[in-house]
Amino acid sequence: MPLKVLDSPYREITRPIVDYVKSIRSGHPRDVVIVYIPEYVLGKWYEQVLHNQSALRLKGRLLFTPGVMVASVPWQLESSEGQEERFDGPTAGSVRLGQ
C-alpha cells in the first residue's frame, strides 16, 4: 500500500485526514478503510498529558464513521522501557497460560 502524504496548513491533523478518508469512502462505498494511528507508550503518567492528544481527537472523529476501522499502533518511547520489570502483578494472559 503506498504512503499518501497530505498537505496540512497550520499543522492541523484531524480535518485533512477525515476529509481524505471521506473522499475515499465516497469513491468506493463498499470498501472498508483502515486508518492506522501510532500512539506513544509512555512510562510516566505526566507524559500522557503531553502526548497522544491528536491521536485521541482523530480516533474520536473516525470512530463512528461508517466503513472506517481505526487501528491503534503502539510506539514505545525510551521512558517506557523497563516498565514491565517494575510491575510485580500478573500480566495480560499470564493467568490463562499458567505462568
C-alpha positions in Angstrom: 0.0 0.0 0.0 1.6 3.3 -1.0 2.0 6.0 1.6 -0.1 9.1 1.0 1.2 12.4 2.2 -1.5 15.0 2.9 -0.9 18.8 2.9 -2.0 20.3 6.2 -1.8 24.1 6.7 -1.3 25.3 10.2 -0.2 21.7 11.3 -3.8 20.6 11.6 -4.0 16.8 11.6 -7.6 15.8 12.1 -9.5 17.6 9.4 -7.2 16.7 6.4 -7.3 13.0 7.4 -11.0 12.9 7.9 -11.6 14.7 4.6 -9.3 12.3 2.8 -11.0 9.2 4.4 -14.4 10.5 3.4 -13.2 11.1 -0.2 -12.0 7.5 -0.4 -15.3 6.3 1.1 -17.4 8.3 -1.4 -15.4 6.9 -4.4 -15.5 3.3 -3.1 -18.6 3.0 -0.8 -18.4 -0.8 -0.5 -14.7 -0.8 0.6 -13.5 -0.7 4.2 -10.9 1.9 5.0 -8.4 1.1 7.8 -6.7 4.1 9.5 -3.5 3.2 11.5 -2.9 5.6 14.2 0.5 5.5 16.0 0.2 6.1 19.8 3.1 6.5 22.2 3.5 4.0 25.0 4.6 6.2 27.9 6.5 5.4 31.1 5.3 8.3 33.3 1.7 9.5 34.0 2.5 13.1 33.3 3.8 12.3 29.8 0.3 11.3 28.8 -0.7 15.0 29.1 1.9 16.0 26.6 1.4 13.2 24.0 -1.4 11.3 22.2 -4.0 14.1 22.2 -4.0 14.5 18.4 -4.4 10.7 18.1 -7.3 10.7 20.6 -9.1 13.5 18.6 -8.6 11.7 15.3 -9.8 8.4 16.7 -12.8 10.1 18.1 -13.7 11.7 14.8 -13.2 8.4 12.8 -14.7 6.0 15.3 -18.3 6.4 14.3 -17.7 6.9 10.6 -19.4 4.1 8.6 -17.0 1.8 6.8 -13.9 3.0 8.6 -11.8 1.0 11.0 -9.3 2.6 13.4 -6.3 0.6 14.5 -4.0 2.0 17.2 -0.4 1.0 16.8 1.7 1.3 20.0 5.1 3.1 19.7 7.3 2.6 22.7 9.3 5.5 23.9 12.6 5.2 25.8 10.9 6.4 29.0 8.6 3.4 29.0 11.4 0.8 28.6 11.8 -1.2 31.8 8.3 -0.6 32.9 7.4 -4.3 32.6 10.2 -5.2 35.2 8.7 -2.8 37.7 5.3 -4.4 37.7 5.0 -7.4 40.1 1.4 -8.4 39.4 0.1 -10.7 36.7 0.3 -9.6 33.1 -2.4 -10.0 30.5 -2.7 -13.6 29.6 -0.3 -14.9 32.3 -3.1 -16.3 34.4 -4.6 -18.1 31.5 -1.3 -19.5 30.4 -0.4 -20.7 33.9 2.7 -18.6 34.3 
